[in-house]
Amino acid sequence: MSQSTSHIRFYQQIIAFLRDAIGLLDDQGCEELLQFIFSQQNPDGGFHDRGGRSDLYYSLFGGLMIKAMESEVRMPLPEREAVEGSNPQGAILKLKQFIAQQSNSEVPGFIERCCLVLLQKELNTGRNSQIKALISLGKSFWKERHSINLSYRSFVLFLTLDAVLPFRKILKFGAKKMLGRTTIDQHSPCSEVAAKVFLQKMMNLNGSEDKELLKSFVCETGGFKAFTHLNNADMLSTAVALFAFTNAGYDLRLLKPACLDFIGQNFSNGAFLSGDGDLTTDVEYTFYGLLALGVLAD
């Protein structure tokens, strides 16, 4: 991923990692991935969850991957150009239509509202409602304080605010407040530990103790486990841990070979599996597989 002295918004860094991963695929793998992602988009433009319903959470994953693929599609099939939604530009247009129909006030849940704001930002839609959306995010962040871990809620919130706010000092102030109230230990899931490592980097803190805790989730067979007592790695934990580590400047060279083996073993017919034994393919784990691969691309 190209480096810059100016801050690159975190969600744009994620898109860059996805693009790096797609660049590593051969022509057949790239074509299979493209067709899989198209197959996950409903006629209304949203990307569907495992129940087939258009969902903002899955639409964020699908949208970011489609944006990453815009410049990486190789030798498009002639018939693809004639079918709406069968090329990245057509898929993005359909997604825009889906997002334009979403109302911030009617979107349930904090995570879903963050997904909507991020998609509105990347797709340049819904600008007039973003102030209201940010206000609703604050309310939802507090409302769900007992159902979602603080470090994970904070990570998702700061990822979203980083995308839309022009002043990063506000983010650092918020990160400091949240870090002071965040508690993790060896019983915490990998995603929560990774979120805290990420927040510490935002504050330019060393966080060596939490980095070592995050490293304890490494699985002997490659990848990262959701909990330290488990025997198998999963793609979500692997992706978020690698993203947090690389953002914190951690040297991944010793972890890279086994992680690449784990990622490669879970690529199937253009999609990534969860890695923990579930053979169902979906947009979420394909996103995490590409993110993990992209982080290790350098």
N, C-alpha and C positions, 0 to 999 in steps of 0.2 A: 504494500500500500504506500502510495507516495506520501512524503512527509512535508509539512509546511510549518513555518514559524508562527503563523496565525492559527487560532483555534479552529479545528474542524469539528462541527457539531457531531455529537456521538452517534446519532442515528445515521449520519452520512458516512461516518467511519464504518459502521456496520454494513452499509451498502457496498462500500469499497472492499471490505473483506469478502462479501458474497461474490462480488465481481472477480476478485482474485481466485476464489475457489472455482468458479465456472470456467475461468481461463485454464485451469489444470485438467479439465475433462477433455477426453478425445471427442471427435465429431459425433460418434454414436451416443456417448454419454450425454453430451450437450443437447442433442436432439431428443433423447428420451426424457431428460429433465424438463425441457420445454413442453413437450406433449403432456407430461404428468401435471405440470402446473396449470396448463390450459384446462385439463380435465377436472380440476378442482374448483373452477370458477362457475358459479351458477348463472343462468340467463339474466338475472337482475344485476349482475356485475360483482356481487359479493363472493368471497371464497367460503366454501362450506365447511362446517365442522363435521365430526364423525357421524352425526345424525342427518347430514345433508342440508342443513339450514344455513343460510348466509349469516356469517358471524364476524363481528368487527375484530375479534382477537385473531382469527384465522386470516381475515382479510389484510391485516397488517403484515403478517408473514408473507402472504402471497404477493401483496403490493410491493414490498421491499425487494423480493426476489425478481419480480417482473422489471422493476426499475434497474436492477443490477444486470439484467439480461439484455437491456435495450441495445447496448453496444457490443454484446458478446455472441449474438446469434449468427451462426455461420451458414452460408449458402442456404437461405430459406427456400423451402419447397415452393414451386410456382403456385400450387393450389392453395397454399396457406395464405397468400396475399389477398385472395378473393373472399375469404371467409372472415366475417367480423369476429374479433376476439381471438383469431388463430395466429396472431403475431403480437409481439410485446406492445406495440402502439395501440392495437385494437383492444387488447386486454386492459390497458391502462384507461382507455376511454370508457370502457364498460365499468371499471371500478370507480371512476370519477362520478358516473351517473348514480352508482349505488351510494357513494359517500354524500353526494349532494342531497340525497333523500333522507339522511340521518339527522335527527334533531338532538342537539346536545342535552336538552332538558329531558328527553325521553330515553336516553341511553342508560341502561341499568348498570351499576357497578363502576368502581373506580378504575379498574384495569381497562374496561371497555371504553371509558371516556378518554383515557390516555391514548388508546389506539386510535380513536377518532381524531383527536387533536393532531397526532403525528401524521396521519394520512391526509388530513386537511392541509397541513403544512407542506408535505412533499408533493401533493397533487395540485397545490395552489387553488384550493376551493374552500369555501366557508370562512373566509377571512373576517367578514363582518361579525361573525359569531364567536371569534376566538377569545375575546375578553370575557364574555359570558361563560365560555367553556372553561377558562382558567379559574374563574370564581367557583364554578360547580366542581372543579377538580379538588379545590381546597376543602370544600364541604364534604365531598365524598371520601377524601383522604382521611379526614377525622372520623367520619361515620363508620368506616370499615376498620377502625384501629384495633378491634378485637378479633377480626377474622383474617387479616393478612399481616404477616410479620412486618415490624417497623423497617428493618433494613431493606427488605424487598420492596415494600411500598415506597420507601424513600428513593430507591434506585429507579423505579419506574417513573416516579414523579420527576426526578431530576433529569432523566433521559428526555422526558416530554418538555419540561421547562427549558432545558438547554436548546431544544429545537426552535423555540418561539420567542424566548426573551433575549433582548439585545445586550443586557447587562449581566455578566457572569458573576459579579460580586454578590448579587442576590443569591445565586446558587450556592456559593461558598458559605455565605452566612447561614443558609438553610441546612447545608450539609453539616456544619459545625454543631448546630442545634440537635440534629437527628443523631449524629454520632455519639453525642453525650448521653443519649437515652437508649442506645442500641446495645443489646447484650446477646452474645453468641457464645457457644461452648462446643465441646466435642459431640454433643447430642443434637446440635443444630443441623439442618440439611445443607448440602453443598451450596445451593443457590443463595441461601441467606448469608453464608460466610463470604461467598464471592461478591455479593452486593456490598458488604461492609468493606472489603478490600478495595472495591471500586470507589466508594465514598471517601475512604481515607486518602486515596490518590488525589481526589478532587481538592482535598485540604493540604496536599503536599506533605502528608504524614508518612512515616516509614512503614508502620503497621507490620513489622517483621513477625510478630507473634501470630497475627491473624493469617499472614501468608503461609507460615508453617502449618497452621491449622488447615488451611485450604489444601495444602500439599498432602495432608493425611488422607484425603479422599481419593488419591490416585489408586487405581486398580492394577494389580500385578499383570493382568492380561491386556492392559491398555485402557485409556479413558479415565473418567472420574465417576465415582459412585455417588448416589443421592445421599446416602448415610454411610458413615465409616464402618458400621458393622456388616454391611452388605457385601456380597461376593462379586456382584456383577456391576459393570459400569452402565451408564445410560447416556444418550446423546445430549439431552438437555443439560445435565450436570457438566458434561465434558465441554460443551460450548460456552456456558457461562463462566466456568472456571478458567478456561483458556483466555476468554475475552478479558476477564478481570486481571489475570496475570499479565497479559501483554500490555494492557493499559497502565499497569503499575510498573512496567519495565522489567519484569521478571524474566530471567533467562530460561527459555523453554527447550533448549537443545537436547537436554537429557530426557525430557518427556516426549519429544516429538516422534521418534520412531514407533513406540508402542501406541501412541495416540493415533498416528496415521494408519496403523494396522487395524485398530478398532474402527475407525471411520470407514476405511475401505471395505471391511467385512460386512458393514451394514448399509452399503449402497446396493439397491435392488430395483432394476427396471425403471431407472430415472428418478428414484426417490430414496430417501434415507429412512431406515427403520429406527425405532426407539433405542435399540441396542440391549434392552433388558428382557428379550424374549418375545415381545409383542410383534407379530408379523404384519400388523396393519400399517399401511403407508398413509401418511397424511401431510398436509402443508406444514404443520408445526415442526415435526421432527426433520423434515427435509430442510427447513430453514436452519435448524440448529446444526444439522450435519454440514451444510454449506458454510455456516459461520465458523464452526470448529476447523474445517478444512482451510478456510481462508486465513484464519489467524496463523496457521502453520505453513502458509504458502511461501513465506520468505525464506 
